[in-house]
Amino acid sequence: MNYWIHVKHALDQAMLHRERCLEIPSMTGRADFWEGGWFEYPNRETALEELENTGLSRLVHCPICKP
């Protein structure tokens, strides 16, 4: 199962999602780490590590899919 991180630099927030979460857009488009966007990771451990490496203050888990 893949995991997604949604980085929102304007809100100083990064949110972790499971791959089938309703919040994930069908077309993620181009993501830029510095501007924000959606980033996919192959497993939970890698996603959690990258979530902590975002440097953002608010690191949250999605309330819908609860990864």
N, C-alpha and C positions, 0 to 999 in steps of 0.2 A: 504494500500500500504506500502510495506517495503522500507527502505532506506539503502544504503550501504555507508560505509566510507572506502576509500582506503588510508591506512597509508603508507607513504614512508619516513622512518627515514633518509635514505641516502640523500634525497633531502630536508629534513626538511619541509615536506608538507603532508597535509591531504586533501582529496577531497571527497565531498559529491555527491552521485549518487542516482537516482531513481531506483526502482527494475528492470525496463525493459531497462535500459541503455545498449547500445551496448558495452560499455567499460567493463562491468562486465563479468568476465570469466564464462564459463558454469560450470567449476569445480574450486571452490575457494581453495580447499585443506586446509591444516592446516594454521591457522593464529596465529601469536604471536604478541601481542601488542607491545612488546619491539623491535622486529625485523621488524615489519611491516606486512602488509597483508590486507585482506578484512574482514570487520566486518558488520554484518547485524543487523538492528534495526527495531522494529515493527512500529514506527511512526516517523514523522518528528521532533517533539519536542525532543524526546529522542535522535535522531541522531544528532540534532544541539547541544544539551547539551554535548554529547560525543565528538563531533567534537572540541568543545572549550576545553574539558578536555584532549585532546591529548598532549598538551604541545609543539606543533610544531609551528613554526613561520608563515608558509604560510597555511592558511585555505581557501580553494577555493571551489567553486561550479562547477560542471562539465559543460563545455561549450556546450556539446552535448545535455544532457537531461534537463539542467537548473532546478534543483530541488528547 
